[in-house]
Structure formats: C-alpha cells, structure tokens
C-alpha cells in the first residue's frame, strides 16, 4: 500500500498568542488563519499533516491545544507544542534553545517522516535547512517580508543584522520553493522557484453589507460625514504622526471629516498626536476592538489610510489589513512604497496613490470622490473576495504543496 504524502508545518514561535501578551506578533494570527483554511484542503487530498510549534510558554501550550480543539483541527493533524526552556536576548541562551529545539525536532521527524517541511519565516526555515542534513524532504520557505531591513531600521547591532542576512540567504539557497507575501523577492538565487502568496483574509469575518453599514454609521452618529479609518497598531512603521497631520489638513477642505481609529489596546502615541493638532473631540473616535467586531465598525468608512515610508521592509510587505479593508468595501489611500499594493491599486481602481512629490492638498479633491460611493464599495468588496480571500485561495495553495 502506497504511503500517503505528508507535510510538517514548522512554526518557530507560539501557535497561539493572545493580543495582550508581551511580544504579540500579528504573524501568529496570520498563520492560524492560513492553517485553518489549508488544513481541510490538504486532508481532502489525503495528505497527512503535522504541526510543530516551538518556544511556547506553559500558558501558550494550553491556548494552542484549546484552539485546535475548539476549531476541530485536532481531528485532522498531529500537533507538537514545545516549551521554551532557555532565556532570551543573549547568545548563550539562544544557542542552548536552538539545540533543544533541534533535539525535539529530531524526535518528531523520526516519527512522522514528512515528504514536505513548511518553514514559517526565516527561523522556521533555518530549522528545516539544518534538519535536511539528516533527513530527506522538500523544503518550503514561507518568507514573511524583509526582516533584515526591519532589524536595521530598529537599530539592531550590526552583527545581528549580518547574522539574519546570512540566515535569509541560506534559506533562499537551500529551499525548494519560496513563498513571499509580495510579488518581489530580493536576492533570489537564479533558477529558484518563487511564488507570491499574499496575506489573504477570511471572507467569513470581513465582508461588505450596505444595509448594515448604513445602520452602523447611523448608530455611531456619523450620517453625512466623511469617514477616514485606520485599523492596526501604533508601531513605528505605521506613520502615526503623518496620518494625524494628513487628517488635520483634510478637515480644512472637509470640515465634517471624522477619523475612526481602531486599535487592539490603548495608544498614548495616537492621543498625543491628536492633542498636538488640537483636533476637536467630535472629529475622531478611538475604538478598542477585537477581530470579531472590527469589520462592523470599519465598514462605515469612505476611505482607509495605509501609508508607508520608502524602506526595503515595506517594498516586500503586504499588510493583512489591505484585503480586510477592501473586503469591507473600503477603498485605500496608500503611498507607492509597498510595491505590490501600489500595482494592485493602480491596475484595479482600488483607491488613491499618494506620490512622494505630491502635496497632500493636491489629492484632497480626489479623495472626496469616495464619499458615499456605493458602486466603488461594491467593486472593492468583489475584488477582495475573488482574489484575496482564503475561501478562494486555500485550494490553490494546498494543490501546490501536494504537488511537491
């Protein structure tokens, strides 16, 4: 009897992190969403699936197991959760944890003997590269943007930046298939197989309903107001000061404009910028929402803000909030530095591109065209559903993995 094909997902971080935990990464949520959609598609193809999650604390192991049980995913995959034993930050504890992780992975590999190992991000794939010295399998590198440049921008020591650049290049060289979240892949070796795999969204959670949007807008007291929305965090690359400045100047042209700011937790940075601009209290609202509420609120907006600086880490990015905005019927205001988004918006009429040499005042008249533009809202939602939803892309990804 022929042995079924098998795949091992290698996640170098906790499978389940709560949004209020220190060090929370949205990538963890992205992974869980993707895994939840692709897992059933792999099982339809009779592919055996194993999940390995490293560097958990004891609570995260409980959270991960509870999530698999709640989503009924434990019925379709084997899962191994390993606890982090060493400290963080210094070289020796990091090296010790690396060796412990490899020891545990050896045991899993001997038991499961996967045909494909799916390395999630640079470190997940690095473990795959090391395991390949002892086991035979096809290696997938799911690159999650330009971590090397992000570390450099954040002021990390040069030795650490060089180390991560070495890891990235090693993973590119040793992998059989490279997925990136954008159309670009810097430093890709000649002949290496590369496929863009964007940050898709869950259409069951994010969608556009014109009637519900009108009711929600009325409930918030925002009838007949132009609503700009930003949903996300206040991390440095989100350009919080620039967003608030843009809104303050836009109010000179559109006095009834309202800035909806949706955040997972409180933000002193946003409050300070809003106060510095002396914006009246009724011109903005800060809402602390989880994923179950977010779509219902941001769906009332006329335009979403998604601006980024000209940095390599942005060139290869694909923010998850982009398809989520579109799915809710919201056109986007972007800068051209997230290259894949710029092309997609330009070619498919999904919003406004704010060029570097263009004064903010010059685009206000274009922005006003999106006010209560129900035809545009429907267009954005349909584009997102057809091209960027997991409901329409999970089968495509599963078939790629099965065919390796």
Secondary structure as UniProt FT lines:
FT   STRAND          6..11
FT   TURN            19..20
FT   TURN            22..23
FT   HELIX           26..44
FT   TURN            45..46
FT   STRAND          48..56
FT   HELIX           58..70
FT   TURN            71..72
FT   TURN            74..76
FT   STRAND          78..83
FT   HELIX           91..112
FT   STRAND          116..120
FT   HELIX           121..131
FT   TURN            132..134
FT   STRAND          138..142
FT   HELIX           147..153
FT   TURN            154..155
FT   HELIX           158..174
FT   STRAND          177..180
FT   TURN            186..187
FT   TURN            190..191
FT   STRAND          194..196
FT   TURN            203..205
FT   HELIX           210..219
FT   TURN            220..221
FT   TURN            223..224
FT   STRAND          227..232
FT   HELIX           236..238
FT   HELIX           240..253
FT   TURN            255..256
FT   STRAND          258..263
FT   HELIX           268..276
FT   TURN            277..278
FT   HELIX           281..283
FT   STRAND          284..288
FT   HELIX           291..298
FT   TURN            299..300
FT   STRAND          303..306
FT   HELIX           312..315
FT   HELIX           320..327
FT   TURN            328..329
FT   STRAND          331..335
FT   TURN            336..337
FT   HELIX           339..348
FT   STRAND          351..354
FT   TURN            356..357
FT   HELIX           360..367
FT   HELIX           368..370
FT   TURN            371..372
FT   HELIX           374..387
FT   HELIX           390..402
//
